[in-house]
Amino acid sequence: MKPDRESATKSTVETALNAVVRGGGRPETADIRASLVNAGIPADAVEVTAGRTPTGLAADAVEAAVRDGSNCIVAQIRTGTVAVTVLPGLDSGGCLVGVRG
């Protein structure tokens, strides 16, 4: 992947997710996914972890990832903040272990 494209995708992810957290509260998995897709990222390139535990409690953090070539733009949403980085993609073709789409 070319650095300019990677930079543009990272910026798109960061902008979309910061808009979601500005709404206040803890965004749900579906809201995070929708914000990325609405920002122009193909739905099949988006992975998001569960926003709730199996017992129904809100997760401390939610991770979202976007496959971009051989790399992944990975974001963590925690207490109203978004941290975004670029990591190598998994050999399986995904970005997050245990998450499919």
C-alpha positions, 0 to 999 in steps of 0.5 A, spaced: 500 500 500 502 506 498 503 511 504 499 516 501 493 512 501 494 509 508 494 516 510 488 518 507 484 511 510 487 512 517 485 520 517 478 517 514 477 512 520 480 517 525 475 523 523 469 518 522 470 515 529 471 522 533 464 524 530 461 518 533 464 519 540 463 526 540 455 524 540 457 522 547 456 516 551 459 509 549 457 508 541 455 501 540 458 496 535 453 498 530 454 505 530 461 504 529 460 500 523 455 505 520 460 511 521 465 507 517 461 505 512 458 512 511 465 515 511 466 511 504 469 504 507 467 498 504 462 494 509 466 488 508 473 491 510 470 493 516 471 489 523 468 491 530 469 488 536 463 487 541 461 493 545 457 489 550 460 483 554 456 477 554 453 479 561 450 485 558 455 490 561 458 496 556 465 494 554 471 498 557 474 499 550 471 497 543 476 496 537 475 497 530 479 495 524 479 497 516 483 492 512 487 496 507 491 492 502 496 488 506 495 493 512 490 494 517 488 501 520 486 499 527 482 504 532 481 503 539 475 507 542 475 508 550 472 513 554 470 518 549 477 518 545 480 514 539 487 512 538 488 510 531 494 506 528 497 502 522 498 494 523 500 489 519 494 485 517 493 477 519 495 472 514 487 470 515 486 476 511 482 479 517 485 485 522 482 483 529 483 476 532 476 472 533 472 478 529 469 476 522 466 482 519 
